[in-house]
Amino acid sequence: MGTQVHRLFFALLPDAALSAEIERSVVAIKAGGLVHGHWVKASKRHLTLQFLGDFFDPDDAIARSRRAGASVRRAPFEFTLNRAATFPRRFNPPCVLRCAVESESDLRSFQAELGMALRVAGLGEHLQRQPYLPHLTIAYAKSALADSAIEPIIWKADSFALMDSHVGQSTHEQIERWPLRA
């Protein structure tokens, strides 16, 4: 058993063009001076679909996750990020880009479908119980930010990935990626 903690999750990853759009919003938020804190590196930005948790020995969870990911059939879809806000938390609240509510239905449906595939693969006990709130974390702020409109960013989701965040090393490793297809 190793001592490295592996934090496993499924996510949508922005491509280069989308990353550039997200970065423009981040620059505008920074320039507005409303958020001060620790900014998430562009290479670590993602939209979490399912969080599985921390594992010292992740091999079984990774194998089951791979089976679940490969079983999902979903056509590509799109949604819009149109506002920035912080989640309520006493210290270092996450500053996030949030989805336009009217564009979330396909994303929520996909997240639920992936969750069902993970349950079938025997990983149900690892799934989070709280309601899914789609977001992309851009910073950990020193204070709260009220819901603020941003220039809309259209995210065309055409793949999803199983990720391993190596806790304490500030790295995210893509384990496997699957295309979205009907």
Buried (B, 14 or more C-beta within 10 A) or exposed (E): EEEEBBBBBBBBBBEEEBBEBBBEBBEEBBEEEBBEBEBBEEEEBBBBBBBBBEBEEBEEBBEBBBBBBEBBEBEEBEBBBBBBBBBEEEEBBBBBBBBBEEBBEBBBEBBEBBBBBBBEBEBEEBBEEEEBEBBBBBBBBEEBBEEBEBEEBEBEBBEBBBBBBEEEEEEBEEBBEBEBEE
